[in-house]
Amino acid sequence: MSRRYLMCRPTYFAVDYAINPWMDPTAPVDAGLAVAQWTRLHELYLSLGHTVDLIDPLPGLPDMVFAANGATVVDGTVYGAQFRHPERADEGPAYLAWFDQHGFDVHAAKSVNEGEGDILLAGEHLLAGTGLRTELAAHAEAQELFGRPVITLQLVDPRYYHLDTALTVLSPTNVAYYPGAFSPGSQAVLRRLYPDAVIATAADAAVLGLNAVSDGHRVVLPSAATRLAGALASKGFQPVPVDVSELHKAGGGPKCCTLEVRA
C-alpha cells in the first residue's frame, strides 16, 4: 500500500481569479490556514507510510499547490500538462522540469490536458475526463505514450471541472463516483466497468468528497464527506478524513494536492 507522491507547499496560495465555480476572488482566504491544512495532509501521508517528494512553489502561481494537475506519471514516463487557462500555464513547464531533473522520461504535451486532474490510472487502463478542461486529443496522446487503453468519460457539470473531483480510483478494480457529473453515456460506461462502485450523492460531491486519495485500502478524503466515508467503510475501505476546507475555496481537495509518482 506504500505510494510515492509529489506535493507543493501552498506558500503563495490565494484566490486571485476565478477559473472554476468554487473560486470567488472577493471572499477572504486565510493563507496561513491553507499552509497548516496542507502540512497536516503531508504529515498524514508520511504517517501512513508513503513517500512524499516536494517541488518548490513559485511566486505568481497560487494554484501550484494542486500538484495533481502538473503531470501524469505511469511506469516512470511523464506526460506533461498543458493548462487551458493562462493563469496556470507556467505550472506545466515547472513540473516537467522537476521530473526531468529527477531522471524521469518526460514528454511535453501537444494537447491541452491537466494531468491527473483528468487522467487517472485504474488497473491496466486510464480513465480520462473531457468536456471542461482536457481536450479529447490528449486522450489519444496519453494512450500512445503509455500504451494503455483509455476510457473517455464526458464531464457535464462545471462544478466538477476535473475527473478527480467526480471520481476516485479506490483500487485497480473499483471506483467511487458521482453520476450527476457525467453524461448519460459515460454513466452507462461506469456502470458496466464498475458494477460494485461506491456511488456518491450530490452532498458528497458538493464538499469535494471524491477528490480523495486511495492506496488500495486507506482513502484520504475531506472530513466534510461523512456520508461518503461511511459508504467506503461499508465496502471494506478505511476512510481517513482530513480538513482541507481552505484549499476548497480554490476548488481543491486532498487529491488535487497529490500527484502520484509511479516510477
PyMOL commands that set and color helices and strands:
alter all, ss='L'
color gray80, all
select helices_A, chain A and resi 31-47+67-70+86-88+91-101+115-117+136-146+158-160+163-165+179-181+184-193+202-206+226-234+245-248
alter helices_A, ss='H'
color red, helices_A
select strands_A, chain A and resi 4-7+51-54+71-74+77-80+105-107+119-122+125-130+150-154+167-171+174-177+198-199+213-214+218-222+238-242+259-260
alter strands_A, ss='S'
color yellow, strands_A
deselect
rebuild
show_as cartoon
